[in-house]
């Protein structure tokens, strides 16, 4: 699946990978494991930190101080993309 956020952040991720990153219960370890997959890590490494902060600000879920941690922001956006893919699949 190909996914683009509002700020042009692009992901190429399979539906299975999206299910691995978004499921019932705590997804933190699952998303971390998914971010270590070589093809996904390459995509994450291309994301500009400021663009990512702008994207995440729109969700209104994190304080400015929390958005200073780029690696954590990468985990957040990956989880959000997985969630969007899975939730859109059920609609």
C-alpha positions in Angstrom: 0.0 0.0 0.0 1.2 3.5 -0.7 0.3 6.2 1.8 0.9 10.0 1.7 0.3 12.3 4.7 -1.0 15.8 4.5 2.5 17.2 4.5 3.7 14.8 1.7 5.4 12.2 3.9 5.3 9.0 1.8 5.1 5.4 2.9 5.1 2.2 0.9 3.9 -0.4 3.4 2.0 -3.7 3.0 -1.3 -4.3 4.6 0.2 -7.0 6.7 2.9 -4.6 8.0 0.1 -2.1 8.8 -1.7 -4.9 10.8 1.6 -5.6 12.6 1.9 -2.0 13.6 -1.8 -1.4 14.5 -3.7 -3.9 16.6 -5.6 -4.3 19.9 -3.5 -3.6 22.9 -0.2 -1.8 23.2 1.4 -1.3 19.8 4.6 0.4 21.0 6.9 -2.7 20.6 5.2 -3.7 17.4 5.8 -0.3 15.8 9.4 -0.3 17.1 10.0 -3.7 15.4 8.3 -2.5 12.2 10.5 0.6 12.2 13.6 -1.7 12.2 12.5 -3.4 8.9 15.1 -2.3 6.4 12.6 -1.0 3.8 10.6 0.9 6.3 13.7 2.3 8.1 14.9 3.7 4.8 11.6 5.5 4.4 11.7 6.8 7.9 15.2 8.1 7.5 14.1 10.3 4.6 11.6 12.2 6.7 12.5 15.8 7.5 12.2 16.5 11.2 10.4 19.8 10.8 8.0 18.4 8.3 7.2 15.6 10.6 6.6 17.9 13.5 4.2 20.0 11.4 2.3 16.8 10.4 2.0 15.6 14.1 1.0 19.1 15.3 -2.2 18.8 13.3 -3.3 15.8 15.3 -3.2 18.0 18.5 -2.2 15.0 20.6 1.3 16.0 21.6 2.8 19.0 23.4 5.6 21.0 21.7 8.1 19.5 24.1 7.1 16.0 23.2 7.6 16.8 19.5 11.3 17.6 20.0 12.2 13.8 20.0 12.5 13.0 16.3 12.9 9.2 16.8 9.7 9.2 18.9 8.0 11.2 16.2 9.0 8.6 13.6 7.4 6.0 15.8 4.2 8.1 16.1 3.9 8.7 12.4 4.5 5.0 11.6 1.8 4.0 14.0 -0.6 6.6 12.6 0.0 5.5 9.0 -0.7 1.8 10.1 -3.8 2.9 11.9 -5.1 4.9 8.9 -4.5 2.0 6.5 -6.2 -0.6 8.8 -9.1 1.7 9.7 -9.7 2.6 6.0 -9.7 -1.1 5.2 -12.8 -1.6 7.4 -14.8 1.3 5.9 
